[in-house]
Amino acid sequence: MNRLLSVILALSLLSLPAFSQTAAQKSRKAKLAKEIAILDKQLADARKQSSNAESVLKLTRRKISSRKQLVAESQKQINELDARIAAKEDTIAMLQARLDTLSAGYSRLVRTAYRSRDSRVWYMYVLASDDLGQGLRRYGYLKSLSGQMRTQASKIREAKASLEEQKQAAERLRAEAASVRKSRLGELDKLKKEEGESEGLIARLKRDRNKYEKQLESKRREQKALDAEIRRMMDKARGGSGAKRKPADAKLDAEFAANMGKLPWPAEGPVVDSFGEHMHHVYKNVKMPFNNGIGIALSPGTAVKSVFDGKVCQVIVMPGYNQCVLVQHGGYFTFYCKLAKVSVKAGDAVKTGQVLGVVDTIGGETQLHFELWDDKTPRDPEGWLRGLL
């Protein structure tokens, strides 16, 4: 039985990485489901504004991306569960074979005991021995027969219990796999519907190109004004447009730089506007203005926090961006826009994780615009923020 337990233990240890991976997949699925819920709320708000088809398309496309990832994670989870079910079935087959062997051995012992049930047969068997040694051995064998039967019966009970436990575990895995498959089919149905909505929005935007190009030009002017204002504020914080980093800031510079890829998110949500220059997703020959930061979709009322220790340089209000907070971290700067409420003022020292304000809803969008600057150069914030599951 010790060998059987060793084999079962080895199989259990082999299944542990699969269990851990499935748990991680469940966490990623929960994160994606949360992202989709945030985007659903924003889409509901954006649809109320009939002229905001471009915003609705952007959110829909981001939701489609999250949905595809969710479907992929479900498929990975199904594959993991199928592998674990197969492993359980192998264990069950091994246990059944072991039980069959034990049962056959027990049957032989019973037959032997039955033949020897008359005590006179026992005595004759011992007395017929060729010598004393053989007689003692025969006597010992007969005496231990009942003990062997008890031991064999105990082994059979243990094997049956292990077999039943493995069968129940396999059934639980099958039920979980069936549930995940059903969920995946539901997600695929939603994905098909969302892709249809996306195609409809694209057709609408193509029909009203002049209207949306005017809106795009307005956004371009707002973004250009924001860029000029942030550069002005950073120059002022440095002591002039030609000023360089002060030696006193070197320590904070090094600490900030050392945390590249480790900074906490100012608020957790799906990135719906990525860093850099992109072509318009409908008007393929139209270049979008360079995005110095990222747009993070959030639930209404979400608190926005500082990503590192620093000092508030200035709080401003800009068209299309509402209230904005610029925080200096030595020669680095972080910029938080589209806030409804601000809880800091110029000159305040802030700590990592300190609340700066609350996100605003502008034009049906509840999104934080976040930028990170290395001296006078904008950097992709996603490369500086710690990865999420």
C-alpha positions in Angstrom: 0.0 0.0 0.0 3.0 2.3 0.7 3.9 2.0 -3.0 0.4 2.9 -4.0 0.3 6.0 -1.8 3.7 7.1 -3.2 2.4 6.9 -6.7 -0.8 8.8 -5.8 1.3 11.5 -4.1 3.6 11.8 -7.1 0.6 12.3 -9.4 -0.8 14.9 -7.0 2.5 16.8 -7.0 2.5 16.8 -10.8 -0.9 18.4 -10.9 0.0 21.3 -8.6 1.6 23.5 -11.3 -1.6 23.0 -13.4 -3.7 24.1 -10.4 -1.6 27.2 -9.8 -1.7 28.1 -13.5 -5.5 27.7 -13.5 -5.8 30.0 -10.4 -3.7 32.6 -12.2 -5.9 32.3 -15.2 -9.0 32.8 -13.0 -7.4 36.0 -11.7 -6.7 37.3 -15.2 -10.3 36.5 -16.2 -11.6 38.4 -13.2 -9.5 41.4 -14.2 -10.7 41.3 -17.8 -14.3 40.9 -16.6 -13.8 44.0 -14.4 -12.4 45.9 -17.4 -15.4 45.0 -19.5 -17.8 46.1 -16.8 -16.1 49.5 -16.7 -16.2 49.8 -20.5 -19.9 48.8 -20.5 -20.7 51.6 -18.1 -18.8 54.1 -20.2 -20.4 52.9 -23.4 -23.9 53.3 -21.9 -22.9 56.9 -21.0 -21.3 57.6 -24.4 -24.3 56.3 -26.3 -26.5 58.9 -24.7 -24.6 61.5 -26.7 -25.7 60.9 -30.3 -22.7 62.8 -31.8 -20.1 60.7 -29.9 -19.9 57.7 -32.3 -16.1 57.9 -32.4 -15.9 57.6 -28.6 -18.3 54.7 -28.7 -16.2 53.0 -31.4 -13.0 53.4 -29.4 -14.6 51.9 -26.3 -16.3 49.1 -28.2 -13.0 48.2 -29.9 -11.3 48.1 -26.5 -14.0 46.0 -25.1 -13.7 43.6 -28.1 -10.0 43.3 -27.3 -10.7 42.5 -23.7 -13.4 40.1 -24.6 -11.1 38.2 -27.0 -8.5 37.9 -24.2 -11.2 36.6 -21.9 -12.3 34.0 -24.5 -8.6 33.0 -24.9 -8.1 32.7 -21.1 -11.3 30.5 -20.9 -9.9 28.2 -23.6 -6.6 27.9 -21.7 -8.5 27.1 -18.6 -10.5 24.4 -20.4 -7.3 22.9 -21.8 -5.9 22.8 -18.2 -9.0 21.2 -16.8 -9.0 18.6 -19.6 -5.4 17.7 -18.8 -6.2 17.4 -15.1 -9.3 15.2 -15.9 -7.1 12.9 -18.0 -4.5 12.7 -15.2 -7.4 11.8 -12.8 -8.6 9.1 -15.1 -5.1 7.6 -15.3 -5.0 7.6 -11.5 -8.5 6.0 -11.3 -7.4 3.3 -13.8 -4.3 2.6 -11.7 -6.3 2.4 -8.5 -8.9 0.1 -10.0 -6.2 -2.2 -11.2 -4.7 -2.2 -7.7 -8.1 -2.9 -6.2 -8.7 -5.8 -8.6 -5.3 -7.3 -7.6 -6.0 -6.9 -3.9 -9.5 -8.4 -4.3 -8.1 -11.4 -6.2 -5.5 -12.0 -3.5 -8.2 -11.7 -0.8 -10.3 -14.3 -2.6 -7.4 -16.7 -2.6 -7.0 -16.2 1.1 -10.7 -16.9 1.7 -10.5 -20.1 -0.3 -7.5 -21.2 1.6 -9.2 -20.4 4.9 -12.3 -22.3 3.8 -10.4 -25.4 3.0 -8.6 -25.2 6.4 -11.7 -24.4 8.4 -11.7 -27.8 10.3 -9.2 -27.6 13.1 -8.5 -31.3 12.6 -7.2 -30.6 9.1 -4.9 -28.0 10.7 -3.5 -30.5 13.1 -3.0 -33.1 10.5 -1.3 -30.6 8.2 1.2 -29.7 11.0 1.7 -33.3 12.2 2.4 -34.5 8.6 5.5 -32.3 8.5 8.8 -34.0 7.7 10.6 -32.4 10.6 10.2 -30.0 13.4 11.3 -27.0 11.4 8.7 -27.6 8.7 6.1 -28.2 11.3 6.9 -24.8 13.0 6.7 -23.1 9.6 3.4 -24.7 8.8 2.0 -23.8 12.2 3.2 -20.1 11.7 1.6 -20.0 8.3 -1.7 -21.2 9.5 -1.6 -18.9 12.6 -0.9 -15.8 10.4 -3.6 -16.7 7.8 -6.4 -14.8 9.6 -4.1 -11.9 10.2 -3.3 -11.7 6.5 -7.0 -11.7 5.7 -7.6 -8.8 8.1 -4.7 -6.9 6.6 -5.8 -7.6 3.0 -9.3 -6.5 3.9 -8.0 -3.2 5.3 -5.9 -2.6 2.1 -9.1 -3.1 0.0 -11.0 -0.7 2.1 -8.3 2.0 1.7 -8.0 1.4 -2.0 -11.8 1.7 -2.4 -11.8 5.0 -0.4 -8.9 6.4 -2.6 -10.7 5.3 -5.7 -14.0 7.0 -4.7 -12.1 10.1 -3.7 -10.4 10.3 -7.1 -13.7 9.7 -8.9 -15.4 12.5 -7.0 -12.5 14.8 -7.8 -12.8 13.9 -11.5 -16.5 14.7 -11.5 -15.9 18.1 -9.9 -13.3 18.9 -12.6 -15.8 17.8 -15.3 -18.4 20.0 -13.9 -16.0 23.0 -13.7 -14.9 22.4 -17.3 -18.6 22.3 -18.4 -19.2 25.6 -16.7 -16.2 27.2 -18.3 -17.3 25.9 -21.7 -20.8 27.4 -21.2 -19.3 30.7 -20.1 -16.9 30.8 -23.1 -19.9 30.2 -25.5 -21.7 33.1 -23.9 -18.6 35.4 -24.3 -18.3 34.4 -28.0 -22.0 35.4 -28.5 -21.3 38.7 -26.9 -18.1 39.1 -29.0 -20.0 38.5 -32.2 -22.6 41.1 -31.3 -19.9 43.7 -30.3 -18.1 43.2 -33.6 -21.3 43.8 -35.4 -21.8 47.0 -33.4 -18.3 48.1 -34.3 -18.9 47.6 -38.1 -22.1 49.7 -37.8 -20.2 52.5 -36.0 -17.5 52.4 -38.7 -20.1 52.8 -41.4 -21.7 55.7 -39.6 -18.3 57.5 -39.2 -17.6 57.0 -42.9 -20.9 58.5 -43.8 -20.4 61.6 -41.6 -16.7 62.0 -42.2 -16.8 65.8 -42.5 -18.6 66.1 -39.1 -16.1 63.9 -37.3 -13.1 65.4 -38.9 -14.2 68.7 -37.4 -14.5 67.1 -34.0 -11.0 65.6 -34.5 -9.6 69.0 -35.3 -11.1 70.4 -32.1 -9.5 67.6 -30.1 -6.2 68.3 -31.9 -6.3 72.0 -30.8 -7.1 71.0 -27.2 -4.2 68.5 -27.1 -1.8 71.1 -28.6 -2.8 73.6 -26.0 -2.3 71.0 -23.2 1.1 70.1 -24.5 2.2 73.8 -24.6 0.9 74.4 -21.0 2.6 71.3 -19.5 5.9 72.4 -21.1 5.5 75.9 -19.7 4.8 74.5 -16.2 7.8 72.2 -16.4 10.1 75.0 -17.5 8.8 77.1 -14.6 9.4 74.3 -12.2 13.0 73.9 -13.5 13.6 77.7 -13.1 13.5 78.6 -16.8 13.3 77.0 -20.3 17.1 76.6 -20.5 17.5 75.2 -16.9 18.8 71.7 -16.3 18.2 69.3 -13.5 19.5 70.6 -10.2 22.1 68.5 -8.4 19.8 68.4 -5.4 17.4 66.4 -7.5 19.9 63.7 -8.4 18.9 61.4 -5.6 15.2 61.6 -6.4 16.0 61.2 -10.1 17.8 58.0 -9.3 15.1 56.6 -7.1 12.4 57.4 -9.7 14.5 55.8 -12.5 15.2 52.7 -10.4 11.4 52.2 -10.2 10.9 51.9 -13.9 8.4 49.1 -14.4 7.5 49.1 -10.7 5.4 52.3 -10.3 1.9 51.8 -9.0 -0.9 52.7 -11.4 -2.6 56.1 -10.6 -5.9 54.2 -10.9 -6.5 50.7 -12.2 -8.5 50.3 -15.4 -8.2 49.4 -19.1 -6.0 51.6 -21.3 -8.2 52.9 -24.1 -5.8 55.5 -25.5 -2.2 54.4 -25.9 1.0 56.4 -26.0 2.5 57.7 -29.3 1.4 58.5 -32.8 -1.4 56.4 -34.5 -3.4 56.5 -37.7 -7.2 57.1 -37.3 -8.9 53.7 -36.9 -11.5 54.5 -39.6 -10.0 57.3 -41.8 -6.8 55.3 -42.6 -5.0 58.3 -44.2 -5.6 60.6 -41.2 -2.8 60.8 -38.7 -3.9 61.3 -35.1 -2.0 63.9 -33.0 0.9 62.4 -31.0 -0.4 61.2 -27.6 2.1 62.1 -24.8 0.3 59.9 -22.4 -2.4 57.2 -22.0 -6.1 57.2 -21.3 -7.3 54.9 -18.6 -11.0 54.1 -18.4 -12.4 54.2 -14.8 -15.6 53.9 -12.9 -17.1 57.2 -11.9 -15.8 58.5 -8.6 -12.5 56.6 -8.8 -9.7 58.2 -6.8 -6.5 59.1 -8.7 -3.2 58.7 -6.8 0.4 59.9 -7.1 2.6 57.2 -8.5 5.7 58.4 -6.6 6.9 60.8 -3.9 7.1 64.4 -5.2 5.9 68.0 -5.1 2.8 69.4 -6.7 4.0 72.1 -9.2 0.7 73.4 -10.3 -3.1 72.7 -10.6 -4.7 74.0 -13.8 -8.0 73.8 -15.8 -7.8 73.1 -19.5 -10.6 72.9 -22.1 -11.4 69.2 -22.8 -9.3 68.1 -19.8 -11.0 69.9 -16.8 -8.6 70.0 -13.8 -5.0 68.8 -14.1 -2.3 68.2 -11.6 1.5 68.3 -12.4 3.8 66.5 -9.9 7.5 66.9 -10.0 9.8 64.0 -9.0 13.3 65.6 -9.4 13.8 65.8 -13.1 10.8 63.6 -13.8 7.2 64.8 -14.0 3.8 63.1 -13.9 0.7 64.7 -15.1 -2.9 63.8 -14.1 -5.8 65.2 -16.2 -9.6 65.0 -16.4 -10.2 65.3 -12.7 -13.5 66.5 -11.2 -12.1 67.2 -7.8 -8.6 68.0 -6.7 -7.4 67.4 -3.1 -3.9 69.0 -3.4 -2.5 72.4 -4.2 0.7 73.9 -5.7 3.6 73.4 -3.3 2.2 70.4 -1.5 4.6 67.4 -0.9 2.9 64.2 -1.9 3.7 60.5 -1.2 3.4 57.4 -3.3 -0.3 56.4 -3.3 -1.6 59.7 -2.0 -4.9 60.8 -3.5 -4.6 63.8 -5.8 -8.3 64.0 -6.8 -11.2 62.1 -8.3 -11.7 61.3 -12.0 -14.3 63.4 -14.0 -16.8 62.3 -16.6 -16.4 64.4 -19.8 -18.5 63.9 -22.9 -19.7 60.6 -21.6 -16.2 59.4 -21.0 -14.8 58.7 -17.4 -11.1 58.5 -18.2 -7.9 59.6 -16.6 -5.4 61.2 -19.0 -1.9 60.4 -17.5 1.5 61.5 -18.7 5.1 60.8 -17.6 8.0 63.0 -18.6 11.7 62.4 -18.4 12.9 66.0 -18.2 11.6 67.4 -21.5 10.8 64.1 -23.1 7.4 62.3 -22.8 7.7 58.6 -22.0 5.2 55.7 -22.5 3.7 55.4 -19.0 2.9 51.7 -19.5 6.6 51.0 -19.6 7.0 52.6 -16.1 3.9 51.2 -14.4 4.0 47.8 -12.8 2.4 45.0 -14.8 -1.1 43.9 -13.9 -2.4 40.4 -14.0 
